[in-house]
Amino acid sequence: MEILMAFVVGILFMSATYLMLSRSVVRIILGTTILSHGVHLLLLTMGGLKGGAAPLVGENASSYTDPLPQALILTAIVIAFGVTALFLVVGYRSYKVLGTDNMEKLRGNEGND
């Protein structure tokens, strides 16, 4: 199962890199979102995909799952959601003010020589 997750993480990283290298701001935002999802899956895979009982004191089980990777991923999901919302607001505002989402036109190099 870990090998399948490694391939999925690799595909997510590959597609995120492709999207972030484009000229459109919307594609860059989608690329960073997909990259964060790939990191979440990578953290989950590195934590181990083990089955077991919930780590509660009252239960007598032979094996328990580690709750730390799930807590880290939950925190990373919340942070990624906030960053994506900020990127979307900044991208929308720049589109409304400047009228384009092309990164080449957003550089502002015209007339600065």
N, C-alpha and C positions, 0 to 999 in steps of 0.2 A: 504494500500500500504506500510505503514511503517513496518508492521509485515512481509510482504514478503521480504522487503529489509533487515530486521534484520536476517531472515533465510539465505539469500544469503551472508551477511557479516559473519555470523557464519560458513557457509560452506567454504568460502574463508579463514577464519582464521584457520579452522581445517586442510584444505589441505596444507596451507602454513606451519603450524607447523609440519605436517608430513614430508613435503619435507625438511625443515630445519634441522630435526633430522637425516637425512640420511648421508651417508659417502661420497657421490659424491659432488664435488664442483659445478657441473652444477645444480644438484638438489637444493643445498643450494641457488644458485643465483635465480633459478626459484621460490623458496619458498619466498625469500625476495621480489621479484617482485609481486607475488600474494598477499603477506601481504600488500604491499603498495596499491594495487588495493582495497583490503578490507577496508583499512583506508580511501581511497577516497570515497567509498560508504558510510562508516560510517559518514564521515563529511557531505556528501550530505543529508543523512537521518536525522542527528541531526539538520541540518539547516532548515528542514521542506520541504516537497514535496508539496508546495502550487502552485496553478495556479494563474496567474495574469498578468497584463501588465508590460512591461519593465519600469524600474524606470526613466522615462524621464520627464523633467519639463513641456513640452508642452502638454502632454497627460492628459486628465481628465478621470481617471479610478477609479473604486470603490476599487480595491485592487492592490497592487504592490508586485512584488517579491523582495526578499532581495538579492542583488548582492554579498554580502560578502562571503557566502559559495562557490559560484562559483569561486570567485577570489582566495580563499584559496585553493580550489581543483586544479585550474589551476597551481598555484605556486607549490603545492605538486607534481603534475604530472611532471613538469619540473625537480624538484629536484630528484624525483624517477628515471626519465630517465637518469640523469647524474650519479647517484649512480649505477644504473644497468650497464651502459656503463663502468664505472670504475671497477666494479666487474668482468665483462666479460673480460676486458683487463688483469686484474691481474690473473684471472683464466686461460686464454689462455697462458699467459707468464709462469706461474708456470707449466703448462702442457708441454710446449715446453722445459723448462729447466730440469724439474725433471722426465718427462715421465709418470706421473700418476696424476689422479684427486681424488684419494682415500685419505680421510682425515687422516686415520690411518697411512698411509705411509708418509704423509706430515708433521707429527709431528716432526720428526728429533730427536727422543729419542735414536736412535741406536748409540752406541759409546760415549755417554755423561755421562756414569756412573763414 
